[in-house]
Amino acid sequence: METGYAKLTVRFEDPFWVLLYERGGGGVYEACKLPFGAEPGDQEVYAFLLENWRSLRFSPPVAAKGPFERKVSPKRARREAQRAVRPAAIGTKAQQALALQREEGKAARTRRSRAEREAEEERKFALRQEKRREKRKGH
């Protein structure tokens, strides 16, 4: 007996939220991409699918062997979800403070070197202009 599957993914693609609806079974795979305005809630997505499931336009069927993702245990899925939501903190507070200090120093160095470079270019330009004036005097 051949089984089918369906997968709905909601993701943000600037500037809209997009629903990606994938289905497969019987050796074929089809996908449908639906733009959604504001961030949809679960109820909104469910109501939208109930109303519009007949009018969804899927891609042409592509040959497939089955679901592309392997089964993930509930504990692993929860761990991965927590890891995705939590910001990746690097090191201790002291290390984070030192990294911030390095970034600020780098930005200050960049500003200072740019100002020095521009001042040097202005000085060279003024020198060239002065030489041109001297040549025009004819001495």
GISUL-V273033 format. One record per pair of residues at least 24 apart in sequence whose ideal C-beta (glycine too) atoms are under 10 Angstrom apart, sorted by the first residue. I is the first residue (numbers start at 1). J is the second residue. D is the distance in whole Angstrom. If there is no record, write none. Layout:
BEGIN
I J D
I J D
END
This chain:
BEGIN
2 26 5
2 27 8
2 66 10
3 66 9
3 67 9
4 28 9
4 66 10
4 67 10
5 29 10
5 66 8
5 67 5
5 68 10
5 69 10
6 30 10
6 49 10
7 31 9
7 67 8
7 68 9
7 69 8
8 32 10
8 34 10
8 45 7
8 46 10
8 49 8
9 33 10
10 34 10
10 36 8
10 39 8
10 40 6
10 41 10
10 42 9
10 44 10
10 45 7
12 36 10
12 39 8
17 45 10
19 45 7
19 48 8
19 49 8
19 56 10
21 45 10
21 49 8
21 53 9
21 56 7
21 58 8
22 58 9
22 59 9
22 67 9
22 68 9
23 56 9
23 58 7
23 61 10
24 61 9
24 62 9
24 64 6
24 65 9
24 66 7
24 67 7
24 68 8
25 64 9
25 66 8
25 67 9
26 61 9
26 64 9
27 61 9
27 62 10
27 63 6
27 64 6
27 65 7
27 66 8
28 60 9
28 61 4
28 62 7
28 63 7
28 64 6
29 58 10
29 59 9
29 61 7
29 62 5
29 63 8
29 64 4
29 65 9
29 66 9
29 67 9
29 68 8
30 56 10
30 57 10
30 58 4
30 59 6
30 60 8
30 61 5
30 62 7
30 64 9
31 58 7
31 59 5
31 60 10
31 62 9
32 56 5
32 57 6
32 58 5
32 59 7
33 57 9
33 58 10
33 59 9
END
